[in-house]
Amino acid sequence: MGTDIDGVIESRSPDGRWQFTADLLDFQPPRDYVAWECLFGVRGAGDVERPLFAGRGLPDGVSDPVRETGLGDFQHSHTYATWAEVAAVDWDAPLAHGPAWNWAVRAQPDGDELVRVTPGLRGAAADTFGSDLLLAPPEWPPGADVRLDGAVYRPVVLTARMLAPPDEGCWAQVWIAMRDLAARYGDEDVRLVVWFG
């Protein structure tokens, strides 16, 4: 059984009350555990040590739709981010202290590609470095490459831009909507509130 995301964009009115502005589901977010781990610390493969907006709970003064649909026996992992926080993200900063266990970079003639580490790649690393164990990228010697089926693989330290690009897909649309609302209400007065179920 999978996990789904739900949420809203809220804005703060001049009287200080948070109001519903947009439904996150209108942006049609896919079931993307990779992006969710990066952004909110939910699901994923465990390679993200520092998700961007994880574990904050519900903010104060949520709008009626959040109280009506975001609270219940099956909703969990509530968190939020203001536009000011999203705008300040360094999308190229490392999300962990070292290389990912479940991801590698495959060198391509037209640019590198982020790929999942397979048992075959771990086996090729063991063959390359003389081990009888399947070796994940953090176990490869520093600066080492692994060749498999004519491609070259390298360890990678993950960034938010790799896992949840801010200028692609539904999250780009969410950020644009928040930015546009912030131009009217203020950077601290627009926030995304999400939860999972």
N, C-alpha and C positions, 0 to 999 in steps of 0.2 A: 504494500500500500504506500502510495506516494504522499508527499507534502505539497501543499498549495500555499500561495501567498495571497494576501489581501491587504488593503490599505487605502489611505486617502491622502490628498494634499489639503492642508488647512492653511488659512490665512487669519491674521489677527485684525479684528476691526478696530476703529479708533477708540471704542469704549473698552478695549482690552480683552474682549471675548474671542476665542478661537472659533472659526466657522468652517464648515465643509466647503471646499472649493472645487475639487475634482476627485473622481473615483479612480484609484490606481488601476482597477480592472479595465477601465476604458482604454488604457495604453496597451492592453493585451500582453502582459508580461508572461513569457513562457516559463515552464517549469525548468528553471535553470539553476541547478544546485551549485554549479561553479560560481556564478555571479552572486548567488545568495550567500555563499560562504565568505566571499570577498567583502561584500557590502554589509551583511548583517550577522555573520557568524553562524549561519544556519545551514545544516547539511554539508555537502562537499566531501572532499577526500582527506581532510585533516592537514593540508599543507599550509593553510593560512593561520599564522600565529597572531596577527594583528588585524582583524577585520575592521572596516572603517567605522561602522555605526552599530556595534553589537551590544546586546545585553543592557539596554538602557531602561527597559520597561516602558510603560505608557507615560507620556509627558503630562504635566498638570493642565487641567482645563480643557480636555479634549472635546471635540464637537459631538453633537448628538449622534451622528451616524457611527462614530467610533464606539460610543457607549452602547449603542443598539446592536452592532454586529461584531465588534472586536473583542467583546468580553464573553466568555462562556467556557464550558467544559473542554472544548476541543481547540480553542485558540491558545497559542503559546508564542514565546520568543518575541514579545512586543518590543519594538524599538522605534527610534525616530531620528531625524536629522533636519536641522534648519537649512535654508538656502545658504546662509553664511558659512555653515560647516561644509556643505557640498562644494561651494565655490572655492574653499580654501584647501581642498584635497590635493595632495601631490600624487597624481595618478602614476608616477614613475618611481615612487618610493618602495623599498622592499616591504613585503608583507610577512616576512619571516627572517630569522637570523642566518639561514643558510639555504642551500639548494633544496628544491622540492623532491619528495620521495616519489610522487606519482606523475610528475611532468618532466619533460625534457624539451630541448630545442632541436629540431631537425633542420640542418643547413639545406637551403634550396637555392638554385641559381638566381631566383628573383627575390630572395629574402628569406629570413628564417621563419620557421613555423613552430608554434607551440603544439606539442603532441602529448598524448597520454603514454606513460611508460607501460610497455607490455612485458609479459614473461619472456618473450623472445628477446627483447632488448636487454633485460636483466641477465639472461643467459649469455648473450653476446658480450656483455660487460665482464661476466665471470670468465669467459674464454679469453678475452683480451688481457685481463689483468691477473690471470692465473689463479682462479679460485674455483672451488667446487660448489660455492653458494651463488644464488641469484643475487646480483648486486644492484641496488637502487642507486640513482645518481649521487646522493650524498656520500656513498661509499666508494665512488670512483676516485682515483688520485686527482689532486688539484690540477686543473687545466687539461684534463684528459678528454679525449674524444673516443667514441665507440662507433665502429662501422658495422652496419647491418643492411643487407640487401642493397648495396650501392649507395646508401645514405650515411651521412655523418651526424651523430647525435652528441649533444653537450648538456651538462647539467644547467639548470636555470633557477635563478632566484626570482620568484613570482612578484609581479606588481599588479596594482588594481587595473592598469590599462590593459594588461594581458587577459585578465579574467572577466572584467566588466567594463569594456571600453566606454568612456563617457560620451563618445561621439558616434556610437552605433546602436542600432536596435531600439527597443522600447525604453531603455534607460536614458538614451539621448533625448527622447521625447519627454520623459519625466523631468529631466534637468532643464530642458528648454522651457517647459511650462512653469516650473518653479522660478526660473530666472525672470521670466516675463512678469509673473505675479510679484516678485520681489521689487521690480522696477516701480510698481504701484504701491505696495504695502511696506517695503523695507526688507532687508536681508534677514533680519532676525524674526520677522513677522510672517514668514512663510516656512512651513515645515511639511515633511513627508512622515507619516505615521504608518508603520507596517506591522503585520502579525502573520502568523502561519498556523495552518491547521491540517 
